[in-house]
Amino acid sequence: MKVRLDEDFEIEIDDKTLDNYELVEALAAVDKGKTGKLTDAVDILFGDAKPALFEHIKEKKGYVSTEEVKNSILQTFESLKGKKS
């Protein structure tokens, strides 16, 4: 599935990603304050697109901002809302 994160940036997310229970576990752990699981969630959610995402964030911020990565996760789910039942 294609996900648009900015006007000029789009990534491809594997269709199976949203059905990956490990992603659910990682996001639940982050929600409970286990921020170390954020890296697992990013790896699972973005997969092969992660380097492109990080490069895009670096171009905007000069470094890979944790806040921008979290925003990208939220934007991804917002973008995918309704695309998968």
C-alpha positions in Angstrom: 0.0 0.0 0.0 1.2 3.5 -0.8 1.3 5.9 2.1 1.7 9.7 1.6 3.5 11.3 4.5 4.1 14.7 3.1 3.2 16.5 -0.1 6.4 15.3 -1.7 7.1 12.0 0.1 5.4 8.7 -0.3 6.4 5.2 0.8 5.2 1.7 0.2 4.0 -0.4 3.2 3.7 -4.2 2.8 0.0 -5.2 2.8 0.7 -7.8 5.5 2.1 -5.2 7.9 -1.2 -4.2 9.4 -1.9 -7.9 10.1 1.4 -8.4 12.0 0.6 -9.1 15.7 4.2 -8.1 16.6 3.4 -4.6 15.4 0.4 -4.5 17.8 2.6 -5.7 20.7 5.3 -3.2 20.0 2.8 -0.3 19.8 1.0 -1.4 22.9 4.4 -1.5 24.8 5.2 2.0 23.6 1.8 3.1 24.7 2.6 1.7 28.2 5.8 3.7 28.4 8.3 1.2 27.0 9.8 3.5 24.5 12.5 1.1 23.6 9.9 -0.8 21.7 9.5 2.1 19.3 12.4 0.8 17.3 10.6 -2.5 16.9 7.4 -0.8 15.8 9.3 1.3 13.2 11.2 -1.7 11.8 8.0 -3.7 11.4 5.8 -0.9 10.1 8.2 0.7 7.6 10.4 -2.3 6.8 12.4 -1.7 3.6 11.1 1.9 3.4 12.7 2.9 6.7 16.0 4.1 5.2 14.0 6.4 2.8 11.9 7.7 5.6 14.9 8.5 7.8 16.6 10.2 4.9 13.5 12.3 4.3 13.4 13.3 7.9 17.1 14.2 7.9 16.5 16.4 4.8 13.8 18.3 6.8 15.4 18.4 10.2 19.1 17.7 9.8 18.8 14.6 11.9 16.4 11.7 12.5 14.0 13.4 14.9 12.2 11.0 17.3 9.2 13.3 17.2 9.1 13.2 13.4 9.4 9.4 13.4 6.4 9.2 15.8 4.5 11.7 13.6 5.2 9.5 10.6 3.7 6.5 12.4 0.6 8.4 13.2 0.4 9.8 9.7 0.8 6.3 8.3 -2.2 4.9 10.3 -4.2 8.0 9.4 -3.5 7.5 5.7 -4.3 3.8 5.9 -7.6 4.3 7.7 -10.3 2.7 5.6 -7.9 1.1 3.1 -7.8 -2.2 5.0 -10.8 -3.8 6.6 
